């Protein structure tokens, strides 16, 4: 059984300002945590920061790289440098100028600041050369075709050097100063992030709300109740089981994002909190995986709308390794693996966030692995606290998801490369890292595919993580909201979103 009680909010008191009065209210699954792009580690943080901190690059709804603060770029023939031509006339929210010196300062801060979670993401950058006020050359230690795509996320978000240097790290994590369309007016952790429109933004005319509220509501039922009552205008992470009723509601519209998202269990393989039965024996981790009926989980919890998955890419994705299809549940094979490892009745503590859907998955897994002799203790934990506990190494295993990235490297390297910030389980395979380096040096997808197949083969054989399913993001919004579009990274973008006429 689940060990800890689940605290659920039953009501939400929000101002009754309607979207037509220029305030947009968005219900999110969790608190964002740090709002400094250098230290943020959550999906919800990525969503909030998208409206606060413009990036060097972005993607369009098809996942294609597009300009943002960089207007154009040119790769050198040897792929060891790329010249960035910056957008002119851009100011930070403190009135200072965005220029080449600011780009250099931001990238060097990401690479060198203690506690930065972007250092590994930008490790291929050897030097940043300022050519003039609006031209920067990134010189690379090795070719990396994924680098610019990496900069469509927090590694490409630019903060004001002057504002940062006049602040403290702690204060900046609550109120960053960037060059985005909205500035942070107030952040109350576990409650709300309130943004106000930055009228001097270079593309201000594309943003139609004076205020945006991101409200933290871990319970999806509470999010939907507030949407139906008119206290929210848009909610993300709509559970599949709720979609039929919402689709029949003429006052609500549904939008879907197709992305290579995944949910997985990460095992602690080396930290102080590691369980030796799971940390030392790949066979035990494989037994756990074989004990799962992924399709049953998909049907029961997600109404069959997700993909039963066993890799970081869904089975329909071109990067999926078809040599390792989603395994059928095999209790006897799982028991045989435990016997092969010489492990009897292993017990595992599993950290998991308090969302109803994740807890439902955990309860099903608890019953399934119990039949092969594995005791699974489910420990519901508030999301940010869970991430911090995992980062501290104080866990045996935990459930974490990714909204996916458009470049395949980023779906693997961010969680499985040696020493990366999100690889809190401590898995390290230098051969796998060398293959990642080889794959990201190639621009031809046909040449990259066999390398990623080999990488996935290693992951399947060593099983440092167990993938459970591949998600499909769903959003619900008031029918009076127009212009909302979805993207393959599942991040909410507010340009051209407006109240209906």
C-alpha positions as CSV (number, residue, x, y, z in Angstrom):
1,X,0.0,0.0,0.0
2,X,1.0,3.6,-0.4
3,X,2.8,4.7,2.8
4,X,2.0,8.4,3.0
5,X,-1.3,10.3,2.9
6,X,-2.0,12.3,-0.2
7,X,-2.8,16.0,0.5
8,X,-5.2,17.3,-2.2
9,X,-6.5,20.8,-2.5
10,X,-10.3,20.8,-2.9
11,X,-10.9,24.4,-3.8
12,X,-9.0,27.2,-5.5
13,X,-9.6,30.8,-4.7
14,X,-8.7,33.0,-7.7
15,X,-9.6,36.5,-8.7
16,X,-12.6,36.4,-11.0
17,X,-10.9,38.4,-13.7
18,X,-12.0,37.0,-17.1
19,X,-9.7,36.4,-20.0
20,X,-11.5,39.1,-21.9
21,X,-10.2,41.5,-19.2
22,X,-6.7,40.7,-20.4
23,X,-5.7,38.2,-17.7
24,X,-4.9,34.7,-18.7
25,X,-5.0,32.0,-15.9
26,X,-3.2,28.7,-16.5
27,X,-3.4,25.7,-14.3
28,X,-0.1,23.7,-14.0
29,X,0.6,20.3,-12.5
30,X,3.4,21.5,-10.1
31,X,5.3,24.4,-8.7
32,X,8.1,25.5,-11.1
33,X,10.9,25.6,-8.5
34,X,13.8,27.9,-9.4
35,X,13.0,30.5,-12.1
36,X,16.7,31.0,-12.9
37,X,17.3,29.3,-16.3
38,X,20.7,28.1,-15.0
39,X,19.3,26.2,-12.0
40,X,15.7,25.3,-13.0
41,X,15.1,21.5,-13.3
42,X,11.3,21.1,-13.9
43,X,8.9,21.0,-16.8
44,X,6.6,23.5,-15.2
45,X,9.6,25.8,-14.8
46,X,10.3,25.5,-18.5
47,X,6.7,26.6,-19.2
48,X,6.8,29.6,-17.0
49,X,10.2,30.7,-18.2
50,X,9.1,30.4,-21.9
51,X,7.1,33.6,-21.3
52,X,9.8,35.4,-19.3
53,X,13.1,34.6,-20.9
54,X,13.5,34.7,-24.7
55,X,16.0,32.2,-26.1
56,X,18.5,32.3,-28.8
57,X,16.4,29.9,-30.9
58,X,13.0,28.3,-30.7
59,X,11.0,25.7,-32.6
60,X,7.9,25.9,-34.6
61,X,4.8,23.6,-34.2
62,X,6.5,21.1,-36.5
63,X,9.6,21.0,-34.4
64,X,11.8,22.9,-36.9
65,X,14.5,25.2,-35.5
66,X,13.5,28.9,-36.0
67,X,15.1,32.3,-35.0
68,X,14.3,34.1,-31.8
69,X,17.1,36.3,-30.3
70,X,19.3,35.0,-33.1
71,X,18.0,36.1,-36.5
72,X,20.3,34.0,-38.7
73,X,23.3,31.6,-38.3
74,X,26.0,30.0,-40.4
75,X,27.9,26.8,-39.6
76,X,31.5,26.5,-40.6
77,X,32.2,23.7,-43.1
78,X,34.0,21.6,-40.4
79,X,31.1,22.1,-38.0
80,X,33.5,23.3,-35.3
81,X,32.1,26.8,-35.2
82,X,28.8,28.6,-35.8
83,X,28.3,32.3,-36.3
84,X,25.2,33.8,-34.7
85,X,23.7,37.1,-36.0
86,X,21.7,38.6,-33.2
87,X,18.4,40.4,-33.4
88,X,18.9,44.1,-33.0
89,X,16.8,46.5,-30.9
90,X,16.2,44.0,-28.0
91,X,16.2,45.2,-24.4
92,X,16.1,43.3,-21.2
93,X,13.3,44.0,-18.8
94,X,15.6,46.3,-16.7
95,X,16.1,48.5,-19.8
96,X,19.7,47.3,-20.5
97,X,20.7,46.2,-24.1
98,X,20.8,42.7,-25.3
99,X,24.0,42.3,-27.4
100,X,26.9,40.0,-28.1
101,X,28.6,40.7,-24.8
102,X,25.4,39.5,-23.0
103,X,25.4,36.3,-25.0
104,X,29.0,35.6,-24.1
105,X,28.3,36.4,-20.4
106,X,25.2,34.1,-20.3
107,X,26.9,31.1,-21.9
108,X,30.0,31.4,-19.7
109,X,27.7,31.7,-16.6
110,X,25.9,28.6,-17.7
111,X,29.2,26.7,-18.1
112,X,30.9,27.8,-15.0
113,X,28.4,28.8,-12.3
114,X,28.3,26.5,-9.3
115,X,25.0,24.7,-9.3
116,X,24.3,25.3,-13.0
117,X,22.3,22.6,-14.6
118,X,23.2,23.8,-18.1
119,X,26.9,23.1,-18.0
120,X,26.7,19.6,-19.5
121,X,24.3,20.8,-22.1
122,X,26.8,23.4,-23.4
123,X,30.0,21.4,-22.8
124,X,30.8,21.2,-26.5
125,X,31.3,25.0,-26.6
126,X,35.0,25.7,-26.2
127,X,34.9,29.5,-26.5
128,X,32.5,32.4,-27.2
129,X,34.0,35.0,-29.5
130,X,32.4,38.5,-29.7
131,X,32.9,39.8,-33.3
132,X,30.8,43.0,-32.9
133,X,27.7,44.1,-30.9
134,X,25.4,41.8,-32.9
135,X,27.7,38.9,-34.0
136,X,28.9,36.0,-31.9
137,X,31.0,33.0,-32.9
138,X,30.6,29.8,-30.9
139,X,33.8,27.7,-31.2
140,X,33.3,24.0,-30.4
141,X,35.6,21.4,-29.0
142,X,33.8,18.9,-31.1
143,X,30.9,18.9,-33.7
144,X,27.5,18.9,-32.1
145,X,24.5,19.2,-34.4
146,X,22.2,19.1,-31.3
147,X,23.6,22.3,-29.9
148,X,21.3,24.8,-31.4
149,X,18.3,22.7,-30.6
150,X,19.6,22.6,-27.0
151,X,19.4,26.4,-27.1
152,X,15.6,26.3,-27.7
153,X,15.3,25.5,-24.1
154,X,16.9,26.9,-20.9
155,X,20.4,26.7,-22.2
156,X,19.5,29.4,-24.7
157,X,17.6,31.7,-22.3
158,X,19.3,35.1,-21.9
159,X,19.2,36.9,-18.6
160,X,20.3,40.5,-17.9
161,X,23.9,40.5,-16.7
162,X,23.4,43.8,-14.9
163,X,20.3,42.6,-13.1
164,X,22.0,39.4,-12.1
165,X,25.1,41.1,-10.8
166,X,22.9,43.5,-8.7
167,X,21.0,40.6,-7.2
168,X,21.7,37.5,-5.1
169,X,21.4,34.0,-6.5
170,X,18.5,33.3,-4.2
171,X,16.6,36.4,-5.2
172,X,17.2,35.9,-8.9
173,X,15.7,32.4,-8.7
174,X,12.4,34.0,-7.7
175,X,12.5,37.0,-10.0
176,X,14.8,36.6,-13.0
177,X,15.2,39.6,-15.4
178,X,15.3,38.5,-19.0
179,X,14.3,39.7,-22.5
180,X,10.9,37.9,-22.8
181,X,7.4,39.3,-23.3
182,X,6.5,39.1,-19.6
183,X,8.4,39.9,-16.4
184,X,7.9,38.2,-13.0
185,X,5.6,40.4,-10.8
186,X,5.3,37.8,-8.0
187,X,6.2,34.3,-7.2
188,X,4.6,32.5,-4.3
189,X,6.1,29.0,-4.2
190,X,3.6,26.1,-4.3
191,X,0.9,28.7,-5.3
192,X,1.3,31.0,-8.2
193,X,3.7,32.8,-10.6
194,X,2.2,36.1,-11.7
195,X,3.6,37.7,-14.9
196,X,3.1,41.2,-16.2
197,X,3.5,42.2,-19.9
198,X,6.8,43.8,-20.8
199,X,5.7,46.6,-23.2
200,X,9.1,47.1,-24.6
201,X,9.5,43.5,-25.8
202,X,10.7,43.4,-29.4
203,X,7.6,41.4,-30.4
204,X,5.1,42.9,-27.9
205,X,2.2,43.1,-30.4
206,X,2.0,39.3,-30.5
207,X,1.1,39.0,-26.8
208,X,-2.4,40.0,-25.9
209,X,-2.7,39.5,-22.2
210,X,-1.6,42.1,-19.7
211,X,-1.2,39.6,-16.9
212,X,-0.6,35.8,-16.9
213,X,-1.0,33.6,-13.8
214,X,0.6,30.1,-13.6
215,X,-1.3,28.4,-10.8
216,X,0.2,25.3,-9.2
217,X,-2.4,22.6,-8.8
218,X,-1.0,19.0,-8.6
219,X,-4.5,17.4,-8.6
220,X,-5.8,17.2,-12.2
221,X,-9.4,17.0,-10.9
222,X,-9.0,20.4,-9.2
223,X,-7.5,21.9,-12.3
224,X,-10.4,20.8,-14.4
225,X,-13.0,21.9,-11.8
226,X,-11.5,25.4,-11.9
227,X,-11.5,25.4,-15.7
228,X,-15.2,24.4,-15.8
229,X,-16.1,27.0,-13.2
230,X,-14.3,29.8,-15.1
231,X,-11.5,30.3,-12.5
232,X,-8.9,29.1,-15.0
233,X,-8.7,29.7,-18.8
234,X,-6.2,27.0,-19.8
235,X,-4.9,23.8,-18.1
236,X,-2.2,21.4,-19.1
237,X,-1.6,17.7,-18.5
238,X,-5.2,16.7,-18.9
239,X,-5.6,13.1,-17.9
240,X,-6.8,10.9,-20.8
241,X,-9.7,9.5,-18.8
242,X,-11.2,13.0,-18.6
243,X,-10.9,13.7,-22.3
244,X,-14.3,12.2,-23.5
245,X,-16.3,14.4,-21.2
246,X,-14.3,17.5,-22.1
247,X,-14.6,16.8,-25.8
248,X,-18.3,16.7,-25.4
249,X,-18.4,20.1,-23.6
250,X,-19.0,22.9,-26.1
251,X,-17.5,25.5,-23.8
252,X,-14.1,23.8,-23.8
253,X,-11.6,23.0,-26.5
254,X,-9.0,20.3,-26.4
255,X,-5.5,20.5,-28.1
256,X,-2.9,17.7,-28.3
257,X,0.9,17.8,-28.6
258,X,2.6,14.9,-30.3
259,X,6.1,14.6,-28.8
260,X,8.7,12.0,-27.9
261,X,7.7,12.2,-24.2
262,X,8.3,9.4,-21.7
263,X,7.8,8.4,-18.1
264,X,10.5,6.3,-16.4
265,X,11.8,4.9,-13.2
266,X,15.3,5.9,-12.5
267,X,17.3,3.7,-10.1
268,X,19.9,5.0,-7.7
269,X,23.0,3.0,-8.8
270,X,25.7,4.6,-6.7
271,X,24.4,7.2,-4.1
272,X,24.2,6.8,-0.4
273,X,20.5,5.9,-0.6
274,X,21.0,3.1,-3.2
275,X,19.4,-0.3,-2.6
276,X,22.2,-2.8,-3.4
277,X,19.9,-5.5,-4.8
278,X,18.8,-3.1,-7.6
279,X,22.0,-1.1,-7.8
280,X,24.3,-4.1,-8.2
281,X,22.2,-6.4,-10.3
282,X,20.9,-5.5,-13.8
283,X,18.9,-8.7,-13.7
284,X,16.8,-7.4,-10.8
285,X,16.0,-4.2,-12.7
286,X,15.2,-6.3,-15.8
287,X,12.9,-8.5,-13.6
288,X,11.1,-5.3,-12.5
289,X,10.6,-4.4,-16.1
290,X,9.3,-7.8,-17.2
291,X,6.9,-7.8,-14.3
292,X,5.0,-4.8,-15.7
293,X,2.0,-5.0,-18.0
294,X,2.5,-1.7,-19.8
295,X,-0.5,-2.0,-22.0
296,X,-2.7,-2.7,-19.0
297,X,-1.4,0.4,-17.3
298,X,-2.1,2.4,-20.5
299,X,-5.6,1.1,-20.7
300,X,-6.6,1.4,-17.1
301,X,-4.9,4.7,-16.1
302,X,-4.7,6.5,-19.5
303,X,-7.8,5.2,-21.3
304,X,-5.5,3.7,-24.0
305,X,-4.5,7.2,-25.2
306,X,-0.8,6.9,-24.4
307,X,1.7,4.4,-25.9
308,X,2.8,1.5,-23.9
309,X,6.5,2.1,-24.2
310,X,9.9,0.7,-23.1
311,X,12.2,3.3,-24.7
312,X,12.8,7.0,-24.6
313,X,11.0,7.2,-28.0
314,X,7.5,5.9,-28.6
315,X,7.2,2.9,-30.9
316,X,5.8,5.1,-33.7
317,X,8.9,7.4,-33.5
318,X,11.6,7.0,-36.3
319,X,14.3,6.8,-33.6
320,X,12.7,3.8,-31.9
321,X,14.8,0.6,-31.9
322,X,12.5,-2.1,-33.3
323,X,14.9,-4.8,-32.2
324,X,13.6,-4.2,-28.6
325,X,9.8,-4.1,-28.9
326,X,7.6,-3.4,-25.8
327,X,7.9,-6.7,-23.8
328,X,4.9,-8.7,-22.8
329,X,4.5,-9.2,-19.1
330,X,6.4,-12.4,-18.2
331,X,6.2,-13.3,-14.5
332,X,8.1,-16.6,-14.8
333,X,11.0,-14.9,-16.7
334,X,11.1,-12.2,-14.1
335,X,11.3,-14.7,-11.3
336,X,14.1,-16.5,-13.2
337,X,16.1,-13.3,-13.4
338,X,15.8,-12.8,-9.7
339,X,17.1,-16.3,-9.2
340,X,19.9,-15.7,-11.6
341,X,21.0,-12.7,-9.6
342,X,20.8,-14.7,-6.4
343,X,18.4,-12.1,-4.9
344,X,15.3,-13.2,-2.9
345,X,12.4,-10.9,-2.1
346,X,14.0,-7.6,-3.0
347,X,12.4,-4.4,-1.6
348,X,12.4,-1.0,-3.2
349,X,11.3,2.4,-2.0
350,X,9.9,4.4,-4.9
351,X,9.6,8.2,-4.7
352,X,6.7,9.5,-6.8
353,X,4.9,12.8,-7.1
354,X,1.4,13.2,-5.7
355,X,-0.5,13.5,-9.0
356,X,-3.5,11.0,-9.1
357,X,-2.4,9.5,-12.4
358,X,1.1,8.8,-11.2
359,X,-0.2,7.3,-8.0
360,X,-2.6,5.1,-9.9
361,X,0.3,3.8,-12.1
362,X,2.4,3.2,-8.9
363,X,-0.4,1.1,-7.3
364,X,-0.7,-1.0,-10.5
365,X,3.1,-1.5,-10.6
366,X,3.1,-2.4,-6.9
367,X,0.7,-5.2,-7.5
368,X,2.4,-6.4,-10.6
369,X,6.0,-6.6,-9.2
370,X,4.6,-8.1,-6.0
371,X,3.6,-11.2,-8.0
372,X,7.3,-11.9,-8.9
373,X,8.5,-11.3,-5.3
374,X,9.5,-7.7,-5.4
375,X,8.1,-5.5,-2.6
376,X,7.5,-1.9,-3.9
377,X,7.0,0.8,-1.2
378,X,5.3,3.8,-2.8
379,X,6.3,7.1,-1.3
380,X,4.2,10.0,-2.5
381,X,6.2,13.3,-2.3
382,X,5.6,16.8,-3.4
383,X,7.3,17.2,-6.8
384,X,10.0,19.8,-6.0
385,X,10.9,18.1,-2.8
386,X,11.1,14.8,-4.7
387,X,13.5,16.3,-7.2
388,X,15.7,17.7,-4.5
389,X,15.7,14.4,-2.6
390,X,16.8,12.6,-5.8
391,X,19.4,15.2,-6.6
392,X,20.8,14.7,-3.1
393,X,21.1,10.9,-3.8
394,X,18.7,10.2,-1.0
395,X,16.5,7.7,-2.8
396,X,16.4,4.1,-4.1
397,X,14.3,4.8,-7.2
398,X,11.9,7.5,-8.4
399,X,9.4,8.2,-11.2
400,X,10.2,11.1,-13.5
401,X,9.0,12.1,-16.9
402,X,10.3,14.1,-19.8
403,X,8.2,16.1,-22.3
404,X,10.7,15.0,-25.0
405,X,13.1,16.9,-27.3
406,X,13.1,17.2,-31.0
407,X,16.7,16.1,-31.4
408,X,17.2,12.4,-30.4
409,X,20.5,13.2,-28.5
410,X,18.7,15.3,-25.9
411,X,16.2,12.5,-25.1
412,X,19.2,10.3,-24.0
413,X,22.1,12.5,-23.0
414,X,20.2,14.7,-20.5
415,X,19.4,11.7,-18.3
416,X,21.9,8.9,-19.1
417,X,25.2,10.7,-20.0
418,X,27.9,10.4,-17.3
419,X,27.7,13.3,-14.8
420,X,24.8,15.2,-16.3
421,X,22.6,17.0,-13.8
422,X,19.5,15.0,-14.4
423,X,21.4,11.7,-14.2
424,X,20.9,11.5,-10.5
425,X,21.0,7.7,-10.6
426,X,24.7,7.9,-11.3
427,X,24.6,5.6,-14.4
428,X,27.9,6.0,-16.4
429,X,28.9,4.1,-19.5
430,X,31.9,5.7,-21.3
431,X,31.2,3.7,-24.4
432,X,27.7,5.0,-24.6
433,X,29.0,8.5,-24.1
434,X,31.4,8.0,-27.0
435,X,28.5,6.9,-29.2
436,X,26.5,10.0,-28.2
437,X,29.5,12.1,-29.3
438,X,29.7,10.3,-32.6
439,X,26.0,10.6,-33.3
440,X,25.8,14.3,-32.6
441,X,28.8,15.0,-34.9
442,X,26.7,13.8,-37.9
443,X,24.1,15.9,-39.7
444,X,22.6,13.0,-41.7
445,X,19.7,11.3,-39.8
446,X,20.3,8.0,-41.8
447,X,23.8,7.9,-40.5
448,X,22.8,8.7,-36.9
449,X,20.1,6.1,-36.7
450,X,22.3,3.0,-36.3
451,X,24.3,4.7,-33.6
452,X,21.2,5.5,-31.6
453,X,20.0,1.9,-32.1
454,X,23.3,0.7,-30.5
455,X,22.9,3.2,-27.6
456,X,19.3,1.9,-27.0
457,X,20.6,-1.6,-27.1
458,X,23.1,-0.8,-24.3
459,X,20.3,0.8,-22.2
460,X,18.0,-2.2,-22.7
461,X,20.8,-4.6,-21.6
462,X,21.9,-2.6,-18.6
463,X,18.5,-1.2,-17.6
464,X,19.7,1.7,-15.5
465,X,16.1,3.0,-16.0
466,X,12.8,1.4,-16.7
467,X,10.5,3.2,-19.2
468,X,6.8,2.8,-18.4
469,X,5.0,4.7,-21.2
470,X,5.2,7.4,-23.8
471,X,2.8,10.2,-23.0
472,X,0.8,12.5,-25.3
473,X,0.2,15.9,-23.9
474,X,-3.4,17.2,-23.8
475,X,-4.5,20.7,-23.0
476,X,-8.0,22.1,-22.3
477,X,-9.0,25.7,-22.6
478,X,-12.0,27.9,-22.6
479,X,-13.6,28.1,-26.0
480,X,-13.3,31.9,-25.8
481,X,-9.5,31.6,-26.1
482,X,-8.2,31.7,-29.7
483,X,-4.8,31.1,-31.3
484,X,-3.5,28.4,-28.9
485,X,-1.1,26.0,-30.7
486,X,0.8,23.0,-29.5
487,X,4.5,22.1,-29.9
488,X,6.5,18.9,-29.9
489,X,8.3,19.9,-26.7
490,X,4.8,20.4,-25.0
491,X,5.8,23.9,-23.8
492,X,3.1,26.5,-23.8
493,X,3.8,29.5,-26.0
494,X,1.5,32.5,-25.7
495,X,2.3,34.5,-28.8
496,X,-0.9,35.0,-30.8
497,X,-3.1,33.6,-28.0
498,X,-5.9,36.0,-27.4
499,X,-9.5,36.4,-26.1
500,X,-12.1,35.6,-28.8
501,X,-13.6,38.7,-30.4
